[in-house]
Amino acid sequence: MHQVGYAFLKAQLALSAFSVPKPAVVAPVNRIVTSIGGGTSQVPVHVAPKTKDPLAHILFALKHEGTNLQILAEALPQVSVSQLLDRFRESPNSIYLRKAGYLFEALTGQEIEDLPALTAPYTDLFDADRYVTGPKQRNSKWRINFNGLGSLAYCPSVERTTKIEAAMQSDVLGRTMAFLDSIGTVNADRALGWAYLSETESSFAIEREAPARNKAEAFVALLHQAHEPMLLTEDYLCKLQSAAITNPLDRAVAFRHQQNWLRSGGVRGAASVTYVPPAPALLHELMPAFLELANMAPKQIDPIVAAAISSFGFVYLHPFMDGNGRLSRFLFHHALCQSGRLDKGLLLPVSIAMKREETSYLETLETFSKPARKLWDVRWIDEDQFDFVFCGRDTIYRYWDATPCVDFGFRMAEQALDVHLRQETEHLARFDRIREAVNTEYDVRNNDLHLLITSALQASGVVSKNRRKQYALSVQPEVFDLIEELAKRELYNADEEPKR
């Protein structure tokens, strides 16, 4: 079985673009069969290109495999203007030739002249049944609508997988609003107070840091800013970065002007480098296009899709020397809040979910970072000095597949609502019922009672011997027993009345 389409182009033209997840191969089948999960797309002989001409495989891929800008941006410059013109004279209104011609001009800067008159209806560059798409921008020459996410300067793609399609229909943000409304203002305020603080602690914990009180308060304030109608700009992001990091010497006044990299602890030399973001010159070229997408997308597409693209796209670009991870998670909230789909003050604690799913979070990041790292020749000079040589094309940073990141983003949003917010609300309700029952019969100092109830609920309903000893001079022995029985009843739904 030999490869065709995008996989053929990558191999035949030695492209630096990432490998195709499901390469198309010629097989003894009667129609194109795409395997579920991994594997390949099997193509009948009569459908496959008959030659090794790159243009034939480009047209096949556009028709059967979707729009992979990362590969097309490297493959199309290797097609000649005369080849395209010859094919247009044969089929002047071909959808896929028009897509190829439009992209050829946009990506190479070369103009194709003397085209035959085009009379076909306008067609979208990205199939809206296959991809999440953005607003349409008409190109009258080619009668093509650019409907990607962003622009041809920076355009991630998101496939409408079964999971993502279902997640977009589930309306997580609407359900979050309804849930918080159902528990009443007082309980909602308490749950959100917990969410803001825990979100802060979890975001720092992912970076292996424990924030000082002033930094925690600053980050909580930063999260509240996500609801403010502020456009993301270089200056604004620098201010946010200063609020997010703990080392004042790393505060930025502009996007970085030196090469940054990520490394794994305990490993020496070039092998320690796990990811290399774009070089400073390319970064400064990409950031305006990224910011335009991050500012516009929350009101144009599903907010969680926009949030995942902004969050992961930011960390892949890594515009600062420090604080990129925390800011990337802030951008997730920023997109949700700017969408207008969450009332002011509401928050989905996604970093808590990310911290608890840290392995999955890392695996999702690596869907881009691992293949990108392979395109860098890294040589260790001495200590923390490295020589970095990029052996790929800048198109890997411009056009990337955000599908795994969006899938992960939806899963974290669901967990933030259905696990973490609901669990904390249930905890608060249990706490209130126990406190009310104890206060009905006994007079216990408020702070003592708060700690005893909380510790019992966290310890499977048990008031420990140490707690009993610690509060023996201020709390009656029967109070310990009552708290313990009430806590067990709450946790295990015991039917019997607690003993007095």
N, C-alpha and C positions, 0 to 999 in steps of 0.2 A: 504494500500500500504506500503510495507516494503522496506527499503533502501538496495542497493547492491553496490558493487564496493568501491570507495574511501569513500563515506559517511558511508557505513557499517563499513569499517576499522576504521575510526575515532571514531565512536560511540562504536563499539564492543571492541576495544583495548584501549579506553580512551586516544587517541593520543592528543598531545598538538598542532599539526598542525592546521592551519587555516581551517575554515569551507569551504566545497566545494561550489562554486558559484551555480552550477546546479547539485544537488545530483541526482543520478540515483535511480529510484524507480520502482518496479514491478507494471505494470498496464495492463488492458485489451486492449492491442494493438497488432498489427500483426508485427510491426517492431519498432526499436528504434526511438522515436520521441523526439527531443530536442526543447524546447520552445524558442521563440525569446525573447531576453531581460533577464529577471530573470526566476524564476520557476524551473522546474526540467527536467530531461531526463527520459522519460517513456520507460520502458524495458519490452518486452514480457516475459511471464513466461518461454517459452521454451529456451530463450536466457540467462536468469538470472542463477547465480550459484545455484546449488541444495543443497549446504551445507553451514554451517557457518565456514568452514575451511578458515582461512585468505589467504592461498595461492590461493585458487579458486577465491577469490574476487580480489586479486592482479592481477591475469592473466586476469580476466574479465576487470578490470579497464585499464590495459595496452592496451588491444585490443580495447576497446570502448570509453574510456575517456581520452586517451592521457597519457603523462608522467608527473605525479605530484611528483616531487622528494621530496617535503616537507613531504608528507604522506608516500611515499615509504621508505624514510630514517628511519622512525619510525616503519613501519610495517614489513619490511623485516627481521630485526633482531629477530622478534618473530616467524620466520619460521625456521624449523630445516634443517640441511644439509641432513638428511635422507629423509625428505619429498621431497626436491628438486631432490635428486637422483632417488627416486622412480618414480617421474613424468618424468624425463629425459629418463629413461629406456623405458617408454611408448611412448614418443614422442621426440626423441633425437634432431630433427631439428626444433622444434616449435619456431617460432619467439618470442613469448611472454615469453616462458620459458627461452630462451637464454637471453632476456633482464633482466628477474628477476634474473637469475644466475649471470650475469655480475654485476648487481647492488648489489646483495647480497655480493659478494666478495669485491667489491670496498667500500661498506658502512660499512661492519662489520669487514673487515680484515681477515675473515676466508676463507680458500681455500677449494673448493669442488674438491675432487680427484675421480679418477676412473670413469670419465665421459665416456659414449659411444662416438665413433668417430662422430664428427660433419662434415657434408658435405654440409650443406645448404649455399646459397650465403650470403654474408655480408648484414646486415640490419642496418638501422640507429636507434639510440636510440630515437630520436625525429623525428616524421613524418614531413617532410619538407612542406607538403601541409597544415599542421595544425599550425606549429610553424615557427617563424623566427629562422634560424639555423646558426651555425658557421662552421668553417672548420672541416673536418672529421679526427678523430684519431682512427686508427684501433686497435681492440683487437682480436688477432688471436685465442685465446683460445675459446672465445664465438662467434666469427665471428660477432661482433657488432662494429659499427662505433659510437664513441661518437661524437655527432655533436651539443652539447649544446652551449650556450653562456657563454664562460668561461671554467671552469673545474668543476670536482666534488667537489672541495674545495669551489667554489663559482659559482653558476649557476642560475641566474634569467631566467625566461622564458617569451616569448612574443607570444601570439596567433595571428594568421593571421585573425583577424576579418575583416568583410567587409570594415569597415571604415579605418582600418590600411592598408589593401591591396590597397585600392584606394589612400590613402595618399602616400604610397611608389611609386605608379605609377605617382603621380602628379609632382614629381621633383621640390620641392619648391626651392632648392638651385640653380638649373639651371634657374628657372624663376627669382630668385633674381638677378643672374648675368646678365641675358638678360635685366631686367628692368633698372638696374643701368647703363648698357651700352647704353640703348636707350635714357637716359636723358642727356648724355654728361658728360665729365670729370668734368667740373666746378660744375654743379649741383649735380653730384654724390658725389663729395668731400664735398659740403655743407651739403647734406643730411646725409652723414656718420659722419660728425662732430657733427651734432645734435644727431645722433643715439648713438654715443659713450658716449656723456655727459648725454643724457636722460636715457640710459641704466644704467649708474652709479647711477643716482639719484633714479631711480625706484628700483634698487637692494637694495639700502640702505633704501628706503621708505618701502619696504616689511618688513624690520627689525625694522620699526618705528624709523629710524634715518635719520638725515639730515647731509650729510658729509661736513666737513670743506673743504675749497678750496684745501688745500694740499692733503687731503684724496681723494677728487674727482679726482684730477689730477693723484694721485697714482693708483686709480682703473682704470682710462682710460688707463694708461700705462700698467696695468695688462691685460686689455682686448686686447691690441695690442700684448701682448706676446703670446696670444692664437695661433697666426699664426707661432710662432717660433717652430722649430722641437725639442721640449724639452720633454723628457720622464717624466711622472709623477712618482715621487719618494717621499719618506718621507721628504727628505731634501728640495726638490723643493716645495712641498706643504706647508711646514713650512714657507718658504720665502714668498709664496703667501698669507698665512694666516696673516703674519705680515703686509703685504701691504694692506690687506682688512679690518682690524679692526681699530677702533678708539682709543681703550685703550691700551697704550703701555705695561701695566702690564699683559695683557692677551696674549702677543706674545708667540708663542710656538716654542720650539726647537726640539720637537718630538711629536709623537702621544700621546694622553692623557694616563696617568697612574692612573687615578681615575675615579670613576663613574660619568657620566653626566646624566642630565635629562632635559626635557622641562616641563614648567608649564604654566598654564593660570593665568593671572593677577586677583587680587582681591579675589582669592579663597585660603583658608587656609587648612593646613594639607595635607594628602595623596591625597585627591580629587583634589588638584591643579596640581598634576603630570599627564601630558597628554601623555608623551612618555618617554620610557627608552631604550636607545641604548644598544648594547652589552657591557658586562663588559670588563674592560681593557684587561684581558688575552685573551678573545675570539677576541676582536678587533684586537690585534696584530697578531693573527693567521689568521684573515680574510683579513687584508689590503693588503698583498702581492698578494693574488689571485684577489682581487678587482682591484688593480693597473695593474696587467697583463691584465685583461679584458679591463679596461679603455684605456690602451695604444694600444691594438691590434684591438679592435672592430671597430674604425672609418674607417679603411681600409678594413675591412672584411665584414661588414654588412651595411645596410642603415645608413647613418650618423646621421639622426635624431633619429632612434632607438638607436644607440650607445650613442647619447647625452642624451637622456632621462634616459637610464640605468645608465650612469655615474653620472648624476646630482642627481637623486632620490636615487640611491644606496649609494652615498656618504653621503647624509643627513641622511639616515637611520642608517648608521654606526657611524656617528657623531664623527670623530676621534679627534676633538679639543674641548676645553672647550668653545670657542667662535669663531665666524666667519664661521661656517659650512654652513649656508644658503647662504651667499654671494659666498663662494667658490663653492658651488654646482651649482650655476648659472653660474659661470665662467667655470666650467667643461662642461656645455652644449655648450658654445662657443668653448671651447678647442676641443671637439669632432668634431664639424662642421669644424673648421679650419684645424685640423689634417687630415681630410678625403681627403684633396686636391680638394674638390668640390667647395670651395669658394676662389677666388683670394685673395692674401695678401692684408690686409687692409679692406676687406669687412666684414660686420657685420649684423646679423639679430637681431634687438632689442627685443628679446623675453621677457626680464624682464619687459619691458613696458607693453607688453600684459599680463604677469603674474600679474602685479600690478593691472591692470584694471579687471582682472578675478580672483581676490584674493580669493573669496569664492570657486570657482572651483579649484584653486590651493590647498587650504587647504583640500578640500574634496578628492582630488587625493592623497595628502600626507597621509590622514587618512585611505585610503584603506589598508595600511600596519600598520601605527602607532597605530590605535585603537585596532585591534586584538592582536598586539604585547604587548600593555600595559596591557591587561587582563591577560597576563602570568606572570606578576610581582606582587609579594606581597610587597606593599610599606607601611611602617609604619612610621608615623611622630614621631620623637623623641622630637625635640624642635627647634623653629625658622626655620633655613634652614637645619636642620639635619634630615636625613631620613635613614631608614634601608631598603635595597633593597634585596629581595630574588627572584631569577628567578625560576619559577615553570614549565618552558617549556624545550624544547630541542634547542640546538644551531642551529639546521637545519632550524629554521624559518628565521634566518638571512642569511643562506647560499643559500637557495632555495626559492625565492619569485616571485610572479606573477607580472611582470612589465607591463602587458598589459594596465591597466588604465593609467599608467605613460607615456607610449609611445603614447597612444591616445591623452593625454593632450599635450604632446610635439609637436605633429604634428599640433594640433589646434593652439598652440601659435606661431609656425613657420609661419603658414598661416596668422595669424593676423598680425604678425610682418611685413610681406611683403605686404599683400593686404590691410591692414588698416593703420598701422603706417608709414611705409616707403612711401607709395603712398600718404597718407595725408600730410606728411611733404613736399614731393616734390611738391604737388599741392599748398601748402601754400607758398613755395618759389617762385613758378611761379607767383602766384597772387601778392605777394609782389613786385617782379621785374616789373610786368606790371604797377602797381600803381605808383611805384617810377619813372619809366621812363616817364609816362604821366605827373606827377607833375613836374618833372625836366625840361620837355619840355617847360613849360609855366612859372614856378616860380623858384626863387632862394631861397632854404630853406637849413638851416644847416643840414648836413648829419645825425647827431645824433638825432636831433629833428624829422626829417622826418621818420627815422627808427622807433622811438618809437610811433609816431602818426599812422603810417600805421599798425604796429603790434597790437597796442591796438584797432584800428578800426576793424581789421579782427577778433580779439578775442571777440569783443563786438557786434557781429551781424551787423557790418558795421557802427556803431555809434561812432562818435567822441564826447566824453562826455563833459558836461559843465565844469567839473573840468579840463580836458585837454585843453579846449579852454581858460580857465582862466589862467592855468599854463603857456601857451606859447603865451599869448596875446601880449607880448612885442617883440617877435621874429618871429612870424608867422602871415601872413596876414589873415584876416577873411575868404576871399574867398578860401584860401588854405584848411582850415578846411572843408569847404563845398565840395570842389572837392575830397578830400580824402574820405570823407564819401560817396559821390555818387559813386566813383570808387570802394570802398570796397563793397558796396551793390550790385553793378553790378557784381563783381566777385563772391560774395557769392550766389547770387540768380539768376544769368544768365539773368539779365535784358537786354532787347534788345536796349532800348533807349540810345542815346548818353548822357554823363554827361553834366550838365549845366555848362556854363562858367560864 
